[in-house]
Structure formats: C-alpha cells, structure tokens
Amino acid sequence: MLYDQVADLELHVDGYDLELHERDTSSGFTRATTVVSLHGDGETGQGEDVTYDNEDHITLQESSVEFLLTGEYTLDEFSAQLSETDFFLGDEPGQSIFRNYRRWAFESAALDLALKQADTALADKLVREYDPVRFVVSTRLGDPPTGDRIIDWLDQNPDLEFKLDPTADWTDDVVDRLAATDAIWTLDLKGQYHGTTVDQPADPDLYERVIKGFPDALIEDPALNDETRPIFEGHEGRVTWDYPIRSVETVEELPWEPEWLNIKPSRFGSVQSLFDTIDYCRTHDIQMFGGGQFELDVGREHLHTIASLFYPDAPNDVAPKAYNDPNPSGDLPTSPLAPPLTSRGLSWK
C-alpha cells in the first residue's frame, strides 16, 4: 500500500508560518490562498490551503492562536495530531470540505518536510519515476459564450487541449464550433456542487446537447434524477466524478462503478486518504486524472508531482498556474511538462 511507504517517515517540526497569496483569475474572481511552511532541522516543507472563502484566509492570518505542531513525530503521528486540530478557530467554514482543504495544506507541508529531512523525493520513497505530465487548460467561454476564447488559444498553440464548463446558454452552434476543434477532453456539468456558487441544476437539454455534441469527451459531475439519469444510459463509462470524491468510501457510494475519476488531493484532507483512494483505483482499474483548484503557489507543483507518478498521460486539469491569469502571456509552458532533473520532497522544479 502506498501510504505504508511514507507513514513511518520521521518528522521534526520546530515551527511554522503562513503566507497569504492573492491574484485575479481568468474566471473573473480574486483568488486567495495560504501557503503553510513547516520548519525543522534546517529544512522547510510547504503546502497550500485552497479554501475558497477569502475571509477565512484573512482570519487565519490575523489570528494570534498558535497551533500545537512542534515536536518529533512520524508522518502518521503528525497526521493524527492534525485530525484533532481545529484550523478554523472555533468558527464553522462556509463549506465543510474547507476543513479538508486546510488540513491538506498542513499534511502536504509535513510530507514535503519529512521527505526533505530524509533527503529524498516522493518518487524515490515510493520506488516510482517521474514521467512527463500531460495537461489540459480549464477556462470559461465568456458571456455570452461564443467559443472565441478557445479559438484564440488554439491560434496561439494548436496543440492545446481543454476542460470546459458547459452552461444552459451553450447553443448548438457553440457546441458544433467547439466540437470541430477536436481539442475538448472534459466537460464539467457542475451538478454536484450543491449549495455553492458554481452549482448548476440538472438540465436535460444541456446534458443531451453535450453527450451528442462531444461523443468522445469525458462528462463530469452530472446531477442525476429521474429525468436526467436515462440520458446517461450507455454513456456511463464517459462519466467522471470530481466534487463527491474525497475517500474510498465516497467512490463506493457513486451511482455506478466509475471508469474515470478526477483526483484533487486537497479534497482528501490527509495523505492516507489520498493514497488509499489511488490504491483503490489502481486495484479496480479506475482511470484517474488530476484536477486543480486555482492554486497560486506550491500547491500547483504538488499536483504535477502526484500526476507524474500515477496518471501522467491522462487529460490532467493541472495547467501551470500562469494559464489562470486574466491575460495570459503568449510564452507559456507547453504540454507535456518535463519532470525535474533533480527533486527533493514534493517539489516539481
């Protein structure tokens, strides 16, 4: 099992610090994240909190509370300590999943630090190799949607591939124009984000338009009910799940055994939950691809590291963070991303 290969890593923590990052994004909102740095034995391990409430990041920055993290641990013992820590300081986050996001920042920082203190990299510890990482670009089409943004991207780089979020105002003409590019790999229906700002209700017309218009694309997170479930009969193998996936148990609770899953490490909260789910997918022949959360710093590198080890050739939604800028430059990394020549910890550079 993967986790057994890292659980006993020795970890010495002398202290930590937090750094707020903010940036406007291509999706029209200001993203805030917090980089967690754990220090010990002359090394620093980092992780990134991708909680989507900017005020939660400010509250964490301004708090005088010191989390009790210093000491000598194994990685597994430190994880147990984190499971007993209230990183939201007695408040209830806007979404319960935010607790996993913040815990993952500390867990990934701890794994990074423990590997560096052992003077090794995750690939070496797992007896695997880093492979080049294929990525797709996730973007919105604008209002009203026309497809111009995708055409513009392809004019800059005809080899780009995309993950898009269809909406009810996608017309047949838009679908036809996008499908003609042969560059659309995943279509995220956002039907599982209940109670969030991006949640989209079940839309039979949209679902049929997408299924027929993109016969080879993966279709993510549909909202299933008596009206929409029949639309996917015969197409179950194309459906992938993202928002519900945060443990082995959540995979087992899906409406049918999946062929594809979107793996976002921050959703799992702990290294063990992430690695156990990857083990489960490999055992059950479930294909995986990586997903991102508008990381602004080291968290994006960690996605590249995980994807490189376990699903490098998949349509990974982990484009380098420069692609999320409101006005990306023309000089951007191309897919696939070459692995680092040398590496320590979780770093990808």
C-alpha positions as CSV (number, residue, x, y, z in Angstrom):
1,M,0.0,0.0,0.0
2,L,1.2,3.5,-0.9
3,Y,0.7,5.0,2.5
4,D,2.7,2.3,4.3
5,Q,5.7,3.5,2.3
6,V,5.6,7.0,3.8
7,A,3.7,6.6,7.1
8,D,6.9,6.0,9.1
9,L,8.9,8.9,7.8
10,E,10.4,10.7,10.7
11,L,9.4,14.4,11.1
12,H,10.8,17.1,13.3
13,V,8.8,20.3,13.4
14,D,10.3,23.5,15.1
15,G,7.6,25.8,13.9
16,Y,5.5,27.1,11.1
17,D,4.5,30.3,9.3
18,L,1.7,31.3,7.0
19,E,1.8,33.5,3.9
20,L,-1.3,34.9,2.1
21,H,-1.4,35.0,-1.7
22,E,-3.9,36.8,-3.8
23,R,-4.4,37.1,-7.6
24,D,-7.1,37.9,-10.1
25,T,-8.1,34.8,-12.2
26,S,-9.3,34.1,-15.7
27,S,-12.7,33.1,-14.3
28,G,-13.3,36.6,-13.1
29,F,-12.7,36.4,-9.3
30,T,-9.9,37.2,-6.9
31,R,-8.3,34.1,-5.6
32,A,-6.8,33.9,-2.1
33,T,-4.7,31.0,-0.8
34,T,-2.4,30.5,2.2
35,V,1.0,28.8,1.9
36,V,1.8,26.8,5.0
37,S,5.6,26.5,5.7
38,L,6.7,23.9,8.3
39,H,10.3,24.3,9.5
40,G,12.6,21.8,11.1
41,D,16.2,20.6,11.1
42,G,17.2,23.4,8.6
43,E,14.6,22.3,6.1
44,T,11.2,23.8,5.1
45,G,8.2,21.9,3.8
46,Q,5.3,23.7,2.2
47,G,1.6,23.2,1.4
48,E,-1.2,25.4,0.1
49,D,-4.6,26.0,1.6
50,V,-7.1,26.3,-1.3
51,T,-10.2,27.3,0.8
52,Y,-12.4,29.4,-1.4
53,D,-13.6,31.9,1.2
54,N,-11.1,34.8,1.1
55,E,-12.2,36.0,4.6
56,D,-11.2,32.6,6.0
57,H,-7.6,33.2,4.9
58,I,-7.6,36.7,6.4
59,T,-9.0,35.4,9.7
60,L,-6.2,32.8,9.8
61,Q,-3.6,35.4,9.0
62,E,-4.8,37.8,11.7
63,S,-5.3,35.2,14.4
64,S,-2.9,35.1,17.4
65,V,-3.7,31.5,18.0
66,E,-0.6,29.2,17.7
67,F,-1.4,25.6,16.6
68,L,0.4,23.0,18.7
69,L,2.5,21.4,16.0
70,T,6.1,21.4,17.2
71,G,7.8,18.2,18.2
72,E,9.1,14.8,17.0
73,Y,6.7,12.6,15.0
74,T,6.3,10.0,12.4
75,L,4.3,11.3,9.4
76,D,1.4,9.2,10.6
77,E,1.6,10.6,14.1
78,F,1.6,14.1,12.8
79,S,-1.4,13.4,10.7
80,A,-3.2,12.1,13.8
81,Q,-2.3,15.4,15.5
82,L,-3.8,17.4,12.6
83,S,-7.0,15.4,12.8
84,E,-7.5,16.8,16.4
85,T,-6.7,20.4,15.5
86,D,-9.4,23.0,14.7
87,F,-7.8,25.0,12.0
88,F,-10.9,27.3,11.7
89,L,-10.5,28.5,15.3
90,G,-14.0,27.6,16.5
91,D,-15.8,29.0,13.5
92,E,-17.8,26.9,11.0
93,P,-16.4,27.3,7.5
94,G,-18.8,28.1,4.7
95,Q,-18.4,24.6,3.3
96,S,-17.5,21.5,5.3
97,I,-15.0,20.5,2.6
98,F,-12.9,23.6,3.5
99,R,-11.7,21.7,6.6
100,N,-10.1,19.1,4.3
101,Y,-8.6,21.9,2.2
102,R,-6.8,23.4,5.1
103,R,-5.8,20.2,6.7
104,W,-4.3,19.1,3.3
105,A,-2.1,22.3,3.4
106,F,-0.5,21.1,6.6
107,E,-0.4,17.4,5.6
108,S,1.3,18.1,2.3
109,A,3.7,20.5,4.0
110,A,4.5,17.7,6.5
111,L,5.1,15.2,3.8
112,D,7.3,17.7,1.9
113,L,9.3,18.4,5.1
114,A,9.7,14.7,6.1
115,L,10.9,13.8,2.7
116,K,13.4,16.7,2.7
117,Q,14.6,15.7,6.2
118,A,15.2,12.2,4.8
119,D,17.0,13.8,1.8
120,T,14.7,12.1,-0.7
121,A,11.9,12.7,-3.1
122,L,8.4,11.2,-3.2
123,A,9.2,9.2,-6.3
124,D,12.2,7.6,-4.7
125,K,10.3,6.8,-1.5
126,L,7.5,5.1,-3.5
127,V,10.0,3.4,-5.8
128,R,8.5,5.1,-8.9
129,E,9.6,7.5,-11.5
130,Y,8.5,11.0,-12.5
131,D,7.1,11.0,-16.0
132,P,6.2,14.0,-18.2
133,V,2.7,15.3,-17.3
134,R,0.1,16.0,-20.0
135,F,-2.2,18.8,-19.1
136,V,-5.4,20.4,-20.3
137,V,-6.5,24.1,-19.9
138,S,-9.6,24.9,-17.9
139,T,-11.4,28.1,-18.9
140,R,-14.7,29.8,-19.2
141,L,-16.1,30.9,-22.6
142,G,-17.2,34.4,-21.6
143,D,-20.7,36.0,-21.7
144,P,-22.3,35.2,-24.0
145,P,-20.4,32.0,-24.8
146,T,-19.1,32.0,-28.4
147,G,-16.1,29.7,-28.4
148,D,-13.9,32.7,-29.4
149,R,-11.7,32.2,-26.4
150,I,-10.9,28.6,-27.3
151,I,-10.1,29.6,-30.9
152,D,-7.8,32.3,-29.7
153,W,-6.0,29.9,-27.5
154,L,-5.6,27.4,-30.4
155,D,-4.3,30.2,-32.6
156,Q,-1.5,30.7,-30.1
157,N,-0.9,26.9,-29.6
158,P,-2.8,24.5,-31.8
159,D,-1.7,21.6,-29.6
160,L,-3.7,22.8,-26.5
161,E,-6.4,20.6,-25.0
162,F,-9.3,21.9,-22.8
163,K,-11.7,21.2,-20.0
164,L,-14.8,23.4,-20.2
165,D,-17.8,24.1,-18.0
166,P,-21.0,23.9,-20.2
167,T,-23.9,26.1,-19.3
168,A,-27.5,26.3,-20.3
169,D,-26.7,29.2,-22.8
170,W,-24.4,27.0,-24.9
171,T,-26.2,26.9,-28.2
172,D,-26.0,24.2,-30.8
173,D,-23.7,26.5,-32.8
174,V,-21.4,26.9,-29.9
175,V,-21.3,23.1,-29.3
176,D,-20.6,22.5,-33.0
177,R,-17.9,25.1,-33.1
178,L,-16.1,23.7,-30.1
179,A,-16.5,20.1,-31.2
180,A,-14.9,20.9,-34.5
181,T,-11.6,21.8,-32.8
182,D,-11.2,18.2,-31.5
183,A,-9.5,19.8,-28.5
184,I,-12.2,19.3,-25.8
185,W,-11.5,16.4,-23.5
186,T,-13.6,17.0,-20.4
187,L,-17.0,18.8,-19.9
188,D,-17.8,19.7,-16.3
189,L,-21.5,20.0,-15.7
190,K,-21.1,21.2,-12.1
191,G,-24.1,19.3,-11.0
192,Q,-22.7,18.0,-7.7
193,Y,-21.7,21.4,-6.2
194,H,-24.9,21.6,-4.1
195,G,-25.1,24.8,-2.1
196,T,-22.1,26.5,-3.7
197,T,-21.8,29.5,-6.0
198,V,-20.9,27.3,-9.0
199,D,-23.7,24.7,-8.6
200,Q,-25.7,24.1,-11.8
201,P,-29.1,22.4,-11.6
202,A,-29.9,19.3,-13.6
203,D,-30.6,20.3,-17.2
204,P,-31.7,17.5,-19.5
205,D,-31.5,19.7,-22.6
206,L,-27.9,20.7,-21.9
207,Y,-26.9,17.2,-21.0
208,E,-28.3,15.8,-24.2
209,R,-26.6,18.5,-26.2
210,V,-23.2,17.8,-24.6
211,I,-23.5,14.0,-24.9
212,K,-24.4,14.1,-28.6
213,G,-22.1,17.1,-29.4
214,F,-18.9,15.6,-27.8
215,P,-19.2,11.9,-28.3
216,D,-15.7,11.2,-27.1
217,A,-15.3,13.6,-24.2
218,L,-15.5,12.8,-20.5
219,I,-18.5,14.3,-18.8
220,E,-18.1,15.3,-15.2
221,D,-20.4,15.6,-12.2
222,P,-23.9,15.4,-13.7
223,A,-26.8,15.9,-11.4
224,L,-28.8,12.7,-11.7
225,N,-32.6,12.4,-11.1
226,D,-35.5,10.6,-12.7
227,E,-35.3,12.9,-15.7
228,T,-31.6,13.0,-16.3
229,R,-30.4,9.5,-15.3
230,P,-31.9,7.9,-18.5
231,I,-29.9,10.3,-20.7
232,F,-26.6,8.7,-19.5
233,E,-27.7,5.1,-20.2
234,G,-25.0,3.6,-22.4
235,H,-22.7,6.5,-21.6
236,E,-21.8,5.6,-18.0
237,G,-18.2,4.9,-19.0
238,R,-17.7,8.5,-20.1
239,V,-18.9,10.0,-16.8
240,T,-16.2,11.1,-14.3
241,W,-16.7,12.4,-10.8
242,D,-14.9,15.2,-9.0
243,Y,-16.7,17.1,-6.2
244,P,-18.0,14.0,-4.3
245,I,-14.6,12.2,-4.4
246,R,-12.7,12.6,-1.1
247,S,-12.1,9.0,0.1
248,V,-12.5,5.3,-0.8
249,E,-16.0,5.4,0.8
250,T,-17.1,8.2,-1.5
251,V,-16.0,6.2,-4.5
252,E,-18.0,3.2,-3.4
253,E,-21.1,5.4,-2.9
254,L,-21.3,6.5,-6.5
255,P,-24.4,5.5,-8.5
256,W,-22.4,3.1,-10.6
257,E,-18.8,1.8,-10.6
258,P,-16.8,4.5,-12.4
259,E,-14.3,4.1,-15.2
260,W,-12.8,7.6,-14.6
261,L,-12.3,9.8,-11.5
262,N,-10.9,13.3,-11.0
263,I,-8.4,13.3,-8.2
264,K,-7.9,16.6,-6.4
265,P,-5.5,15.9,-3.4
266,S,-6.9,18.8,-1.3
267,R,-10.4,17.2,-1.3
268,F,-9.0,14.2,0.6
269,G,-7.5,16.2,3.6
270,S,-4.9,13.6,4.5
271,V,-2.1,11.8,2.7
272,Q,-3.5,8.5,3.8
273,S,-7.0,9.1,2.3
274,L,-5.4,10.3,-1.0
275,F,-3.1,7.3,-1.3
276,D,-5.7,4.8,-0.2
277,T,-8.0,6.1,-2.9
278,I,-5.3,5.9,-5.6
279,D,-4.6,2.3,-4.4
280,Y,-8.3,1.5,-4.7
281,C,-8.5,3.0,-8.2
282,R,-5.5,1.0,-9.4
283,T,-6.9,-2.2,-7.9
284,H,-10.3,-1.6,-9.6
285,D,-9.0,-0.5,-12.9
286,I,-10.4,3.0,-12.5
287,Q,-8.6,5.6,-14.6
288,M,-7.6,8.8,-12.9
289,F,-6.7,12.3,-13.9
290,G,-5.6,15.3,-11.8
291,G,-7.6,18.3,-11.0
292,G,-6.6,21.8,-9.7
293,Q,-8.2,24.5,-7.6
294,F,-6.7,27.7,-8.8
295,E,-3.6,27.1,-6.7
296,L,-1.3,30.2,-6.7
297,D,1.9,28.7,-5.4
298,V,3.4,25.4,-4.4
299,G,0.1,23.6,-4.4
300,R,0.2,23.5,-8.2
301,E,3.6,21.9,-8.2
302,H,2.3,19.2,-5.9
303,L,-0.4,18.4,-8.4
304,H,2.2,17.9,-11.1
305,T,4.2,15.6,-8.8
306,I,1.2,13.4,-8.0
307,A,0.0,13.3,-11.6
308,S,3.5,12.5,-12.8
309,L,3.6,9.4,-10.5
310,F,0.2,8.0,-11.1
311,Y,-1.6,9.3,-14.2
312,P,0.9,11.3,-16.3
313,D,-0.8,10.5,-19.7
314,A,-4.4,11.4,-18.6
315,P,-6.1,14.7,-19.5
316,N,-4.9,16.4,-16.3
317,D,-6.6,19.6,-15.4
318,V,-3.4,20.9,-13.9
319,A,-2.1,23.5,-16.4
320,P,0.7,25.7,-14.9
321,K,-0.7,28.5,-12.9
322,A,0.1,31.1,-15.5
323,Y,-2.8,29.8,-17.6
324,N,-5.2,31.1,-14.9
325,D,-4.0,34.7,-15.2
326,P,-6.7,37.1,-16.6
327,N,-4.5,37.9,-19.6
328,P,-2.0,35.0,-20.0
329,S,1.2,35.8,-22.0
330,G,2.0,34.1,-25.2
331,D,5.1,32.5,-23.7
332,L,3.6,29.7,-21.7
333,P,4.7,26.1,-20.8
334,T,3.5,23.5,-23.2
335,S,2.2,20.0,-22.6
336,P,3.6,17.7,-21.5
337,L,5.5,19.2,-18.7
338,A,9.0,17.7,-18.4
339,P,9.8,16.3,-14.9
340,P,12.6,17.9,-12.9
341,L,16.1,16.7,-13.4
342,T,16.6,16.5,-9.6
343,S,14.0,16.7,-6.9
344,R,13.6,16.6,-3.1
345,G,10.4,16.5,-1.1
346,L,7.2,17.1,-3.2
347,S,8.8,19.8,-5.3
348,W,8.5,19.9,-9.1
349,K,11.2,22.2,-10.2
